[in-house]
Amino acid sequence: MRANAPSDPVRRYLPLLWEREERAFAVAQNLYRAPNEIPFAVQQEQDWAVHTFLDTLFQRNPQKPKYPRYQRQAVITAVIHTILLVGNRPNLTYMMVTLFPAMYVADSQLAEALCRTLVMLYHKEALFLSPKPQIYWLEWTFQRALQTQHPQDLIVLWQMLGADDPITRQAAHCALQWLRTVHATAHLLFGLHYVKDHALRMNLVNMLEEIAEPQVLITLARLHRETAETDWPLSRRIARAVHTIAQQNAAPNPLTLLRPADPPASFADLLQPAIAVNTAVTEASRTELLRSAGEPSNRKRGL
């Protein structure tokens, strides 16, 4: 299973946020740092996100909380508040930058905020009316952020798939496709355990079969046995997926002999088909027999 295990900058730098202003600014910049894959500069958006995050953090927590868990909670709350504040901006690049902390920090409240933000963007049709480069990189950031979150923290996503609001369901299906794109097999397996809808579970098995990572075989085999009596069609579908994944990840036969590209001249005849060798021998024997028969007749003709 491919699951991100990034270093948590919140945990490492919590003591520095309530010290000198320079250190707090450096920690915030590290929290909103841009991934190396993004090909354009986002300095203006980062500066806005950093200042908004620090203002929110110190307005709500002017004094350093006593325990580290409360300090971390204060940071997560400020990150979520920054995401909510950027919702009114038409430029999706600001939204993308505010999601950067979710690519490095896993938290249940942050995971829920990601899903709610996606629904908000669908309601505003921002993912359809904005410039395509902005949409592409915002979706790319969402994919990595969802993959970073712990599978059990994305329960809200599976609940959204059964929501009454069609736009909410559409946003949840979009997030589900993003999890398949980044091969988040741990999240898909959790959803396969959590959801009860038969059609959705079949869809998740299809996704796992397409990804075809061998680490899921043990879990799928156990689910195959567990669903044999409760959901026979699903159990059969899981069995077929297990067979397909095992075949695609089977190691090649080490005893397979390959013909060399440039064989030595002495072994060239050994690499010819048996029919060709027999034909050559027959032709040589026929020529020799013709010569033997012709030589006496020539001598007789000379006499």
N, C-alpha and C positions, 0 to 999 in steps of 0.2 A: 504494500500500500504506500502510495506517495502522500506523505503528510509533511507539511512544513514544520520545522522545529526552530524558528528564529529565536535569537536572543531577545529577551524581554527588556527593552530599554527602561520601562517604568520601574521594574524591580531593581535594576542596577543603579539607577540614578535618582531614586526617590529622595535620599537625604540631601541632594544638592539643590532641589527645587526651591526650598525655603531658606537658602543661604544667600549669597550675594547675587545681585541682579545679573551679572555676567554669566555666572554658572547656570542660573535658571534659564537664561536665554539660550545657552549652548545645549542644554538638555532638551528644550522645546524644538530647537533646530534639528537635533538628532531624531526626535520623535516624528517630525514632518519631513524627513529627508526623502528625496526622490529616488526611486529605483534606477539602476543603471540602464534598464531597457528603454526608458522614456527618452525619445530622441530630441526633445525640445526643452527650452528653459522655462521654468515655472517660478522664478525668483519672486516676482510680484505676488503671486498667489501664496507662496510659502510665507512671505513676510506678513501678509494679512492673517493667515491661519495661526502663525506663531504668536502674534500680538493678541489676537482674539482669544486664543487658548490661555495665555498667561493672565490677561485681564480677568477672564472668567474664573480662573483658578484662585487668584488672590482676592477677588471680590467675595467669593464664597468661603474661602479659607485663608483669612489674613494671617492666622497663626498656624504653625506646623502641627498637624494632628499627632497625637501621642503615639499611636501604634501604626506600624507599616501598612496593615490592611486598610486602615482608614485613609492613610496617605494615598494608597493606590486607588481607592474608591473615589477620592477627590479628583485625581487625575483623569480617571475614566469618565467621570461626570462632566468635566471640562471638555474632554474630547467630543463627547456626544453633543454637548451644547453647541460646540463649534460647527458640527455637522448640521444641526438644525438651523443655525443662523444663516448658513450659506444657501439654504433652500430657495430663497427669493432672488438669487442672482441668476441671470440668464446664461452666463458663461459656465459651461460644465467643467471647465478646467479648475475652477475654485472648488467645486464639489469633489473632483478627483483628488485634489491635494488634501482636503479634509479627511479623506478616507485612508491616507497613507498610514496613520498609526494602527489601523486595523490590519495592516499587512505584517506588522511586527508584534502586536499584542493580542492575545486571546483572552476574551472575557465574555461572560454570558450576556451582560447588558449591552456590550458593544455589538455582539452578534445580532441581538434583537434590533438594535438601532440600524444595522445594515439592512435588514429585511424591511423594516418600516420605511427607510429612505428609498429603497427600490420601489416600493408601492407608491410612495409620494411622487417619484419621477414618472411612473406610469400614468398616474392620474393627471399630471401636468403635461403628458405627452412629450416630455423633454428628450426622451430617447428616440424620438421619431422626427422632431422638428429642428434639432440642432445640427451643426456641421458634422459631417461624417468622421473626420479625425478626432473631434472631441468625444463623439459617441464611442468610437473604437477604444480609446484609451481609458475612458470611464468604465466601460465594460471590462477591460483588461484588469483594471484596479479592483473592481468588484470581484472578479474571479479569484484573484490572489488573496483578497481579504476574506472571502468566504472559506477558502481552503485553509487559511491560517486558524480559523476558529475551531474549537473542539467540536466534534460531531454532536455530542449531547447538548451543546449550547445552541444548536440550530433547530431545536424543537419547534420554534415559532414558524420556521420555514415549512415544515411538514403540516403544521396546522393551517397555514395559509393555503395549502393546496386543496383543502376542503372547505374554504371560506365561501360564503354566499355571494360575496362581491366578485363579479367576473374579472374585473381589473386586478384585484388582489390575486386571484388564481392565475391569471396570465403572468403577473410579475413573479409568482412563485415558480411557475413552469420555466420561465426564463432563467431564474437562479439555478434550477435543477439542471438545465442544459449546460450552464457554466461549470457546475461541479463535474459533469461528464467531460467537458473540454479539458479541464486541468487534471483529469484522472484522480479525482478525490474519492478513491474506493472506500476509505474508512467512513466517509460521510454517507455514501450510497448504501453501504452495508447497514449502518445504523438506521437509515430510513427504511430499509427492507425489514428490519426488526420492529420498527416503531409503527409504521402505517398498517392499516387493516384493509384498505381498499384493494380488491383483487387486481383490477386493471393497473393501478399504480405500481403494485408489487411486480407484476409482469413486466412493466416498463423498466423498472429498476434492474431486474434480472437481464433484460436485453442490453442495458447500458453496461453492466458488469461484463457481459459476454463480449461486447464490442471492445472494451478496454483490455480484457484478457490478461490480467495480471495474476500470476500463479499464487500470490499470497492469499487470494480470496477463496481458494479451493476448499480449505478445511472448513471455513464458515459456511460455504454453500453446501457442502456435503452434509453438515449437521442440519441445516435448514431443510435439506431434501428429506431427511429422515423425520424431522419434526412435522413437516406438512404433509406427509404421506397419507395420514388419516383425516386431516382437517381440510386440506385443499389439494386434491389429487392433481388437477391440471397444473397448478403452480409447482407441485413437486416434480411432475414430469418435465416441466420447462426448466427447472433448476438442474435436473439430471442431465438434460441435453446441454445446458450451458457449461456444466462441469466437464462433460466429455469434450466439448469444443475447446475450452480453455486449456485442458490437459494436452490435447493434440497440438495446439498452437505453441505450447511451451515445451514440447517434447524435445529432448536433446537428439542431435543427429547420430546415426549409427557409426560408432568409431571404427567398425570393421569394413566400412565401404571403401573399396579400392578405386582410386582415381587414375586414369591414364595420364602419364607425363606429357607435358606440352611438346617437348623436343626429345624424343627417345634416342638413345645411341643407335648408330648404324647397324651394329651387330644384332640388336633386338628389334629392328624395324619389321622383320618378317613375322615376329611373334605377335605383333599388334594388328596384323591383317586379319580380316575375317577368315574363318575356316574354309569357306567356299572359294575365296580368292586364292588361298594357298593351294588347295587341291587343283584348281584350274591351272595354276602356274606349273605345278608338277606334271600334270597330264600333258600340257603343251610341250614341256621340255622333253618328256619321254617320247612323244610323237615325233619331235624333230630328230631326236637321236635315232629312232627306228628308221626314219626315212633316209637318214644319211647312211646307215649300215646297209640298207637295201640298195642304195644307189651306187655305192662304191664298187661292188663286184660287177655290176652291169657295165660300168664305165671301163673297167679293166677288160671285160670281155669284148666291149666294143673296140678297144684299142688293139686287141689281138687280131 
